[in-house]
Amino acid sequence: MDGFAVRTVETAQASAERPLRLRVMGSIAAGDAVQTPSENTLVAWGIMTGAPVPEGFDGVIKLEE
């Protein structure tokens, strides 16, 4: 499913009352080589169905199924 790869430790406290703003570093499609993840905090990668999740990112916020 399409969505955004995130680090769940950074997003765990987010809610409707306490939203979190992440900077999108780029997008990764199926078949792409995994891009080097950012050392920065509070970032996400756009990720498409079948794409590899970047190292250090352990969750995907889905946009659609």
All heavy atoms as a GROMACS GRO file, in nm:
protein
  476
    1MET      N    1   0.084  -0.119   0.000
    1MET     CA    2   0.000   0.000   0.000
    1MET      C    3   0.087   0.124   0.000
    1MET      O    4   0.198   0.122   0.053
    1MET     CB    5  -0.095  -0.001   0.119
    1MET     CG    6  -0.030   0.013   0.254
    1MET     SD    7  -0.146  -0.007   0.390
    1MET     CE    8  -0.181  -0.180   0.381
    2ASP      N    9   0.042   0.228  -0.061
    2ASP     CA   10   0.116   0.354  -0.064
    2ASP      C   11   0.106   0.424   0.070
    2ASP      O   12   0.005   0.415   0.139
    2ASP     CB   13   0.061   0.446  -0.172
    2ASP     CG   14   0.082   0.392  -0.312
    2ASP    OD1   15   0.167   0.302  -0.330
    2ASP    OD2   16   0.015   0.439  -0.405
    3GLY      N   17   0.212   0.492   0.106
    3GLY     CA   18   0.211   0.565   0.233
    3GLY      C   19   0.343   0.634   0.258
    3GLY      O   20   0.415   0.670   0.165
    4PHE      N   21   0.376   0.650   0.384
    4PHE     CA   22   0.499   0.716   0.426
    4PHE      C   23   0.571   0.630   0.527
    4PHE      O   24   0.514   0.590   0.628
    4PHE     CB   25   0.468   0.853   0.488
    4PHE     CG   26   0.414   0.951   0.388
    4PHE    CD1   27   0.278   0.966   0.372
    4PHE    CD2   28   0.499   1.025   0.309
    4PHE    CE1   29   0.226   1.054   0.279
    4PHE    CE2   30   0.450   1.113   0.215
    4PHE     CZ   31   0.314   1.129   0.200
    5ALA      N   32   0.699   0.601   0.500
    5ALA     CA   33   0.782   0.527   0.595
    5ALA      C   34   0.825   0.624   0.704
    5ALA      O   35   0.870   0.735   0.676
    5ALA     CB   36   0.904   0.470   0.524
    6VAL      N   37   0.809   0.580   0.830
    6VAL     CA   38   0.841   0.664   0.945
    6VAL      C   39   0.918   0.583   1.048
    6VAL      O   40   0.924   0.460   1.042
    6VAL     CB   41   0.713   0.721   1.011
    6VAL    CG1   42   0.637   0.810   0.916
    6VAL    CG2   43   0.624   0.609   1.063
    7ARG      N   44   0.974   0.655   1.143
    7ARG     CA   45   1.034   0.592   1.261
    7ARG      C   46   0.927   0.600   1.371
    7ARG      O   47   0.892   0.710   1.416
    7ARG     CB   48   1.159   0.667   1.303
    7ARG     CG   49   1.270   0.662   1.201
    7ARG     CD   50   1.388   0.745   1.249
    7ARG     NE   51   1.492   0.752   1.152
    7ARG     CZ   52   1.530   0.864   1.090
    7ARG    NH1   53   1.471   0.979   1.117
    7ARG    NH2   54   1.626   0.862   1.001
    8THR      N   55   0.877   0.486   1.415
    8THR     CA   56   0.765   0.487   1.508
    8THR      C   57   0.800   0.550   1.643
    8THR      O   58   0.712   0.604   1.709
    8THR     CB   59   0.707   0.346   1.529
    8THR    OG1   60   0.810   0.258   1.575
    8THR    CG2   61   0.648   0.293   1.400
    9VAL      N   62   0.924   0.547   1.681
    9VAL     CA   63   0.963   0.611   1.807
    9VAL      C   64   0.936   0.762   1.800
    9VAL      O   65   0.907   0.825   1.902
    9VAL     CB   66   1.110   0.580   1.844
    9VAL    CG1   67   1.207   0.647   1.750
    9VAL    CG2   68   1.138   0.618   1.987
   10GLU      N   69   0.944   0.820   1.681
   10GLU     CA   70   0.920   0.963   1.665
   10GLU      C   71   0.772   0.997   1.653
   10GLU      O   72   0.732   1.110   1.678
   10GLU     CB   73   0.993   1.015   1.541
   10GLU     CG   74   1.142   1.006   1.552
   10GLU     CD   75   1.214   1.050   1.426
   10GLU    OE1   76   1.150   1.063   1.319
   10GLU    OE2   77   1.335   1.071   1.435
   11THR      N   78   0.691   0.901   1.611
   11THR     CA   79   0.550   0.929   1.584
   11THR      C   80   0.455   0.875   1.690
   11THR      O   81   0.335   0.901   1.684
   11THR     CB   82   0.509   0.872   1.447
   11THR    OG1   83   0.529   0.730   1.448
   11THR    CG2   84   0.589   0.935   1.334
   12ALA      N   85   0.506   0.803   1.787
   12ALA     CA   86   0.422   0.735   1.886
   12ALA      C   87   0.331   0.829   1.964
   12ALA      O   88   0.220   0.792   2.000
   12ALA     CB   89   0.508   0.654   1.983
   13GLN      N   90   0.373   0.950   1.990
   13GLN     CA   91   0.294   1.043   2.071
   13GLN      C   92   0.202   1.133   1.988
   13GLN      O   93   0.128   1.214   2.044
   13GLN     CB   94   0.388   1.130   2.156
   13GLN     CG   95   0.474   1.051   2.252
   13GLN     CD   96   0.393   0.969   2.350
   13GLN    OE1   97   0.295   1.015   2.406
   13GLN    NE2   98   0.434   0.844   2.372
   14ALA      N   99   0.205   1.120   1.856
   14ALA     CA  100   0.120   1.203   1.770
   14ALA      C  101  -0.027   1.165   1.786
   14ALA      O  102  -0.061   1.048   1.805
   14ALA     CB  103   0.162   1.188   1.626
   15SER      N  104  -0.114   1.264   1.778
   15SER     CA  105  -0.258   1.242   1.786
   15SER      C  106  -0.328   1.360   1.718
   15SER      O  107  -0.263   1.455   1.676
   15SER     CB  108  -0.304   1.233   1.932
   15SER     OG  109  -0.290   1.358   1.995
   16ALA      N  110  -0.459   1.354   1.712
   16ALA     CA  111  -0.535   1.465   1.654
   16ALA      C  112  -0.514   1.592   1.736
   16ALA      O  113  -0.509   1.702   1.681
   16ALA     CB  114  -0.683   1.430   1.648
   17GLU      N  115  -0.499   1.576   1.866
   17GLU     CA  116  -0.477   1.692   1.953
   17GLU      C  117  -0.332   1.739   1.952
   17GLU      O  118  -0.303   1.853   1.983
   17GLU     CB  119  -0.518   1.659   2.098
   17GLU     CG  120  -0.666   1.634   2.116
   17GLU     CD  121  -0.708   1.494   2.070
   17GLU    OE1  122  -0.625   1.400   2.073
   17GLU    OE2  123  -0.824   1.481   2.026
   18ARG      N  124  -0.241   1.647   1.921
   18ARG     CA  125  -0.096   1.677   1.918
   18ARG      C  126  -0.039   1.630   1.786
   18ARG      O  127   0.035   1.531   1.780
   18ARG     CB  128  -0.026   1.608   2.034
   18ARG     CG  129  -0.069   1.660   2.170
   18ARG     CD  130   0.008   1.594   2.279
   18ARG     NE  131   0.152   1.604   2.247
   18ARG     CZ  132   0.248   1.563   2.326
   18ARG    NH1  133   0.219   1.510   2.442
   18ARG    NH2  134   0.374   1.574   2.292
   19PRO      N  135  -0.071   1.699   1.676
   19PRO     CA  136  -0.021   1.654   1.545
   19PRO      C  137   0.130   1.670   1.535
   19PRO      O  138   0.191   1.749   1.608
   19PRO     CB  139  -0.094   1.747   1.447
   19PRO     CG  140  -0.131   1.866   1.526
   19PRO     CD  141  -0.152   1.820   1.667
   20LEU      N  142   0.187   1.595   1.445
   20LEU     CA  143   0.331   1.595   1.423
   20LEU      C  144   0.356   1.628   1.277
   20LEU      O  145   0.292   1.572   1.188
   20LEU     CB  146   0.387   1.457   1.457
   20LEU     CG  147   0.535   1.435   1.439
   20LEU    CD1  148   0.614   1.525   1.536
   20LEU    CD2  149   0.569   1.290   1.464
   21ARG      N  150   0.449   1.715   1.251
   21ARG     CA  151   0.484   1.752   1.114
   21ARG      C  152   0.618   1.690   1.079
   21ARG      O  153   0.717   1.714   1.148
   21ARG     CB  154   0.489   1.904   1.102
   21ARG     CG  155   0.515   1.951   0.963
   21ARG     CD  156   0.495   2.098   0.955
   21ARG     NE  157   0.382   2.115   0.865
   21ARG     CZ  158   0.318   2.225   0.846
   21ARG    NH1  159   0.349   2.332   0.914
   21ARG    NH2  160   0.219   2.232   0.762
   22LEU      N  161   0.620   1.609   0.972
   22LEU     CA  162   0.740   1.544   0.925
   22LEU      C  163   0.780   1.599   0.788
   22LEU      O  164   0.693   1.628   0.706
   22LEU     CB  165   0.720   1.393   0.912
   22LEU     CG  166   0.676   1.318   1.038
   22LEU    CD1  167   0.644   1.174   1.005
   22LEU    CD2  168   0.783   1.326   1.144
   23ARG      N  169   0.907   1.612   0.765
   23ARG     CA  170   0.957   1.656   0.634
   23ARG      C  171   0.974   1.533   0.546
   23ARG      O  172   1.042   1.438   0.583
   23ARG     CB  173   1.090   1.727   0.652
   23ARG     CG  174   1.141   1.785   0.524
   23ARG     CD  175   1.261   1.874   0.552
   23ARG     NE  176   1.352   1.857   0.441
   23ARG     CZ  177   1.482   1.859   0.449
   23ARG    NH1  178   1.540   1.880   0.564
   23ARG    NH2  179   1.556   1.841   0.343
   24VAL      N  180   0.913   1.532   0.427
   24VAL     CA  181   0.924   1.420   0.334
   24VAL      C  182   1.052   1.438   0.254
   24VAL      O  183   1.072   1.538   0.185
   24VAL     CB  184   0.800   1.412   0.241
   24VAL    CG1  185   0.816   1.299   0.141
   24VAL    CG2  186   0.673   1.394   0.323
   25MET      N  187   1.140   1.338   0.263
   25MET     CA  188   1.273   1.345   0.203
   25MET      C  189   1.275   1.303   0.056
   25MET      O  190   1.370   1.330  -0.014
   25MET     CB  191   1.370   1.256   0.282
   25MET     CG  192   1.382   1.296   0.429
   25MET     SD  193   1.441   1.464   0.454
   25MET     CE  194   1.609   1.447   0.399
   26GLY      N  195   1.172   1.236   0.010
   26GLY     CA  196   1.166   1.186  -0.127
   26GLY      C  197   1.070   1.069  -0.132
   26GLY      O  198   0.998   1.044  -0.035
   27SER      N  199   1.071   0.997  -0.243
   27SER     CA  200   0.983   0.881  -0.253
   27SER      C  201   1.060   0.761  -0.306
   27SER      O  202   1.159   0.775  -0.377
   27SER     CB  203   0.861   0.910  -0.341
   27SER     OG  204   0.902   0.938  -0.472
   28ILE      N  205   1.012   0.643  -0.269
   28ILE     CA  206   1.074   0.517  -0.308
   28ILE      C  207   0.968   0.432  -0.375
   28ILE      O  208   0.860   0.410  -0.319
   28ILE     CB  209   1.131   0.444  -0.185
   28ILE    CG1  210   1.229   0.534  -0.108
   28ILE    CG2  211   1.199   0.314  -0.227
   28ILE    CD1  212   1.270   0.479   0.027
   29ALA      N  213   0.996   0.384  -0.495
   29ALA     CA  214   0.903   0.300  -0.570
   29ALA      C  215   0.950   0.155  -0.566
   29ALA      O  216   1.067   0.126  -0.536
   29ALA     CB  217   0.894   0.348  -0.715
   30ALA      N  218   0.861   0.063  -0.601
   30ALA     CA  219   0.898  -0.078  -0.612
   30ALA      C  220   1.012  -0.091  -0.712
   30ALA      O  221   1.011  -0.028  -0.817
   30ALA     CB  222   0.778  -0.160  -0.656
   31GLY      N  223   1.113  -0.167  -0.675
   31GLY     CA  224   1.228  -0.187  -0.764
   31GLY      C  225   1.338  -0.085  -0.745
   31GLY      O  226   1.448  -0.104  -0.796
   32ASP      N  227   1.312   0.024  -0.674
   32ASP     CA  228   1.415   0.123  -0.647
   32ASP      C  229   1.515   0.066  -0.547
   32ASP      O  230   1.479  -0.011  -0.459
   32ASP     CB  231   1.357   0.251  -0.585
   32ASP     CG  232   1.290   0.341  -0.686
   32ASP    OD1  233   1.295   0.312  -0.807
   32ASP    OD2  234   1.229   0.441  -0.642
   33ALA      N  235   1.639   0.109  -0.562
   33ALA     CA  236   1.737   0.080  -0.458
   33ALA      C  237   1.697   0.165  -0.338
   33ALA      O  238   1.650   0.278  -0.354
   33ALA     CB  239   1.877   0.116  -0.505
   34VAL      N  240   1.714   0.112  -0.219
   34VAL     CA  241   1.677   0.188  -0.100
   34VAL      C  242   1.769   0.308  -0.089
   34VAL      O  243   1.890   0.295  -0.093
   34VAL     CB  244   1.685   0.102   0.028
   34VAL    CG1  245   1.656   0.184   0.150
   34VAL    CG2  246   1.589  -0.014   0.018
   35GLN      N  247   1.708   0.424  -0.078
   35GLN     CA  248   1.785   0.546  -0.063
   35GLN      C  249   1.841   0.555   0.078
   35GLN      O  250   1.785   0.500   0.171
   35GLN     CB  251   1.696   0.667  -0.092
   35GLN     CG  252   1.640   0.664  -0.233
   35GLN     CD  253   1.552   0.784  -0.260
   35GLN    OE1  254   1.566   0.887  -0.198
   35GLN    NE2  255   1.462   0.769  -0.354
   36THR      N  256   1.952   0.624   0.089
   36THR     CA  257   2.013   0.640   0.220
   36THR      C  258   1.921   0.720   0.310
   36THR      O  259   1.883   0.832   0.276
   36THR     CB  260   2.148   0.714   0.208
   36THR    OG1  261   2.231   0.641   0.117
   36THR    CG2  262   2.216   0.726   0.341
   37PRO      N  263   1.882   0.664   0.423
   37PRO     CA  264   1.795   0.739   0.512
   37PRO      C  265   1.866   0.860   0.570
   37PRO      O  266   1.989   0.863   0.580
   37PRO     CB  267   1.760   0.639   0.622
   37PRO     CG  268   1.861   0.531   0.612
   37PRO     CD  269   1.915   0.532   0.473
   38SER      N  270   1.789   0.957   0.606
   38SER     CA  271   1.843   1.079   0.662
   38SER      C  272   1.882   1.060   0.808
   38SER      O  273   1.817   0.986   0.881
   38SER     CB  274   1.739   1.190   0.652
   38SER     OG  275   1.782   1.304   0.721
   39GLU      N  276   1.987   1.126   0.847
   39GLU     CA  277   2.027   1.127   0.988
   39GLU      C  278   1.938   1.222   1.067
   39GLU      O  279   1.936   1.220   1.188
   39GLU     CB  280   2.173   1.171   1.001
   39GLU     CG  281   2.271   1.076   0.936
   39GLU     CD  282   2.290   0.949   1.015
   39GLU    OE1  283   2.286   0.953   1.138
   39GLU    OE2  284   2.306   0.844   0.952
   40ASN      N  285   1.866   1.308   0.995
   40ASN     CA  286   1.778   1.405   1.060
   40ASN      C  287   1.662   1.334   1.128
   40ASN      O  288   1.622   1.226   1.088
   40ASN     CB  289   1.722   1.505   0.959
   40ASN     CG  290   1.830   1.586   0.893
   40ASN    OD1  291   1.933   1.615   0.953
   40ASN    ND2  292   1.808   1.622   0.769
   41THR      N  293   1.607   1.398   1.228
   41THR     CA  294   1.488   1.344   1.292
   41THR      C  295   1.365   1.411   1.232
   41THR      O  296   1.375   1.511   1.161
   41THR     CB  297   1.491   1.369   1.444
   41THR    OG1  298   1.501   1.509   1.467
   41THR    CG2  299   1.608   1.297   1.508
   42LEU      N  300   1.251   1.354   1.259
   42LEU     CA  301   1.122   1.404   1.212
   42LEU      C  302   1.115   1.414   1.060
   42LEU      O  303   1.075   1.514   1.004
   42LEU     CB  304   1.087   1.537   1.279
   42LEU     CG  305   1.078   1.531   1.431
   42LEU    CD1  306   1.047   1.669   1.487
   42LEU    CD2  307   0.974   1.430   1.477
   43VAL      N  308   1.156   1.305   0.994
   43VAL     CA  309   1.147   1.296   0.850
   43VAL      C  310   1.072   1.168   0.812
   43VAL      O  311   1.060   1.076   0.893
   43VAL     CB  312   1.286   1.298   0.781
   43VAL    CG1  313   1.359   1.427   0.811
   43VAL    CG2  314   1.369   1.178   0.819
   44ALA      N  315   1.022   1.165   0.691
   44ALA     CA  316   0.953   1.048   0.638
   44ALA      C  317   0.994   1.031   0.492
   44ALA      O  318   1.046   1.124   0.430
   44ALA     CB  319   0.802   1.067   0.648
   45TRP      N  320   0.970   0.912   0.438
   45TRP     CA  321   0.992   0.884   0.297
   45TRP      C  322   0.859   0.838   0.238
   45TRP      O  323   0.793   0.752   0.296
   45TRP     CB  324   1.094   0.773   0.278
   45TRP     CG  325   1.235   0.816   0.304
   45TRP    CD1  326   1.300   0.813   0.424
   45TRP    CD2  327   1.325   0.870   0.210
   45TRP    NE1  328   1.426   0.862   0.408
   45TRP    CE2  329   1.445   0.897   0.278
   45TRP    CE3  330   1.318   0.898   0.074
   45TRP    CZ2  331   1.556   0.952   0.215
   45TRP    CZ3  332   1.430   0.951   0.012
   45TRP    CH2  333   1.547   0.977   0.081
   46GLY      N  334   0.820   0.896   0.124
   46GLY     CA  335   0.706   0.844   0.052
   46GLY      C  336   0.742   0.703   0.005
   46GLY      O  337   0.854   0.680  -0.041
   47ILE      N  338   0.651   0.610   0.019
   47ILE     CA  339   0.681   0.471  -0.016
   47ILE      C  340   0.562   0.414  -0.091
   47ILE      O  341   0.447   0.432  -0.052
   47ILE     CB  342   0.718   0.390   0.110
   47ILE    CG1  343   0.773   0.256   0.073
   47ILE    CG2  344   0.604   0.382   0.207
   47ILE    CD1  345   0.848   0.188   0.186
   48MET      N  346   0.590   0.348  -0.204
   48MET     CA  347   0.485   0.292  -0.288
   48MET      C  348   0.475   0.142  -0.266
   48MET      O  349   0.568   0.079  -0.216
   48MET     CB  350   0.513   0.325  -0.434
   48MET     CG  351   0.513   0.473  -0.461
   48MET     SD  352   0.553   0.505  -0.632
   48MET     CE  353   0.584   0.680  -0.622
   49THR      N  354   0.364   0.085  -0.306
   49THR     CA  355   0.340  -0.058  -0.291
   49THR      C  356   0.458  -0.138  -0.345
   49THR      O  357   0.503  -0.115  -0.457
   49THR     CB  358   0.212  -0.098  -0.366
   49THR    OG1  359   0.103  -0.021  -0.315
   49THR    CG2  360   0.182  -0.246  -0.351
   50GLY      N  361   0.510  -0.228  -0.263
   50GLY     CA  362   0.619  -0.316  -0.305
   50GLY      C  363   0.758  -0.257  -0.287
   50GLY      O  364   0.856  -0.325  -0.312
   51ALA      N  365   0.767  -0.133  -0.245
   51ALA     CA  366   0.898  -0.070  -0.228
   51ALA      C  367   0.962  -0.114  -0.097
   51ALA      O  368   0.893  -0.141   0.001
   51ALA     CB  369   0.884   0.082  -0.229
   52PRO      N  370   1.095  -0.120  -0.094
   52PRO     CA  371   1.162  -0.154   0.032
   52PRO      C  372   1.155  -0.038   0.129
   52PRO      O  373   1.158   0.078   0.090
   52PRO     CB  374   1.307  -0.180  -0.012
   52PRO     CG  375   1.323  -0.101  -0.137
   52PRO     CD  376   1.189  -0.100  -0.204
   53VAL      N  377   1.145  -0.070   0.256
   53VAL     CA  378   1.143   0.032   0.361
   53VAL      C  379   1.288   0.068   0.394
   53VAL      O  380   1.371  -0.021   0.413
   53VAL     CB  381   1.069  -0.020   0.487
   53VAL    CG1  382   1.074   0.081   0.599
   53VAL    CG2  383   0.925  -0.054   0.452
   54PRO      N  384   1.321   0.197   0.401
   54PRO     CA  385   1.459   0.235   0.430
   54PRO      C  386   1.504   0.185   0.567
   54PRO      O  387   1.424   0.174   0.660
   54PRO     CB  388   1.455   0.389   0.430
   54PRO     CG  389   1.329   0.426   0.362
   54PRO     CD  390   1.235   0.313   0.381
   55GLU      N  391   1.632   0.156   0.577
   55GLU     CA  392   1.690   0.111   0.704
   55GLU      C  393   1.666   0.214   0.813
   55GLU      O  394   1.679   0.334   0.790
   55GLU     CB  395   1.841   0.090   0.686
   55GLU     CG  396   1.908   0.032   0.807
   55GLU     CD  397   2.055   0.008   0.785
   55GLU    OE1  398   2.098  -0.012   0.670
   55GLU    OE2  399   2.129   0.010   0.885
   56GLY      N  400   1.628   0.167   0.929
   56GLY     CA  401   1.602   0.255   1.042
   56GLY      C  402   1.458   0.303   1.051
   56GLY      O  403   1.418   0.362   1.151
   57PHE      N  404   1.379   0.278   0.948
   57PHE     CA  405   1.237   0.314   0.948
   57PHE      C  406   1.158   0.187   0.971
   57PHE      O  407   1.183   0.085   0.908
   57PHE     CB  408   1.199   0.381   0.816
   57PHE     CG  409   1.257   0.519   0.802
   57PHE    CD1  410   1.393   0.537   0.779
   57PHE    CD2  411   1.177   0.631   0.812
   57PHE    CE1  412   1.448   0.664   0.767
   57PHE    CE2  413   1.232   0.758   0.801
   57PHE     CZ  414   1.367   0.774   0.779
   58ASP      N  415   1.064   0.190   1.065
   58ASP     CA  416   0.998   0.067   1.105
   58ASP      C  417   0.846   0.073   1.101
   58ASP      O  418   0.778  -0.014   1.156
   58ASP     CB  419   1.044   0.028   1.245
   58ASP     CG  420   1.013   0.134   1.350
   58ASP    OD1  421   0.975   0.246   1.314
   58ASP    OD2  422   1.028   0.104   1.470
   59GLY      N  423   0.791   0.172   1.034
   59GLY     CA  424   0.646   0.181   1.022
   59GLY      C  425   0.608   0.251   0.892
   59GLY      O  426   0.688   0.322   0.833
   60VAL      N  427   0.487   0.223   0.847
   60VAL     CA  428   0.434   0.290   0.728
   60VAL      C  429   0.297   0.345   0.762
   60VAL      O  430   0.209   0.272   0.808
   60VAL     CB  431   0.425   0.195   0.607
   60VAL    CG1  432   0.360   0.264   0.488
   60VAL    CG2  433   0.563   0.143   0.568
   61ILE      N  434   0.279   0.475   0.743
   61ILE     CA  435   0.148   0.538   0.757
   61ILE      C  436   0.081   0.526   0.621
   61ILE      O  437   0.128   0.584   0.523
   61ILE     CB  438   0.161   0.684   0.800
   61ILE    CG1  439   0.230   0.691   0.937
   61ILE    CG2  440   0.022   0.751   0.804
   61ILE    CD1  441   0.265   0.832   0.980
   62LYS      N  442  -0.026   0.449   0.612
   62LYS     CA  443  -0.086   0.420   0.483
   62LYS      C  444  -0.173   0.536   0.433
   62LYS      O  445  -0.236   0.606   0.510
   62LYS     CB  446  -0.167   0.292   0.487
   62LYS     CG  447  -0.288   0.295   0.577
   62LYS     CD  448  -0.358   0.162   0.574
   62LYS     CE  449  -0.479   0.164   0.666
   62LYS     NZ  450  -0.552   0.040   0.662
   63LEU      N  451  -0.173   0.549   0.301
   63LEU     CA  452  -0.259   0.648   0.236
   63LEU      C  453  -0.380   0.579   0.174
   63LEU      O  454  -0.487   0.638   0.167
   63LEU     CB  455  -0.183   0.721   0.125
   63LEU     CG  456  -0.073   0.814   0.170
   63LEU    CD1  457  -0.004   0.876   0.049
   63LEU    CD2  458  -0.130   0.926   0.258
   64GLU      N  459  -0.359   0.456   0.126
   64GLU     CA  460  -0.467   0.382   0.061
   64GLU      C  461  -0.437   0.234   0.070
   64GLU      O  462  -0.325   0.194   0.095
   64GLU     CB  463  -0.482   0.424  -0.085
   64GLU     CG  464  -0.358   0.395  -0.168
   64GLU     CD  465  -0.367   0.445  -0.309
   64GLU    OE1  466  -0.460   0.521  -0.341
   64GLU    OE2  467  -0.281   0.408  -0.390
   65GLU      N  468  -0.538   0.154   0.046
   65GLU     CA  469  -0.520   0.008   0.044
   65GLU      C  470  -0.548  -0.043  -0.094
   65GLU      O  471  -0.628   0.009  -0.165
   65GLU     CB  472  -0.610  -0.058   0.146
   65GLU     CG  473  -0.566  -0.027   0.286
   65GLU     CD  474  -0.640  -0.111   0.389
   65GLU    OE1  475  -0.642  -0.234   0.372
   65GLU    OE2  476  -0.692  -0.053   0.482
   0.00000   0.00000   0.00000
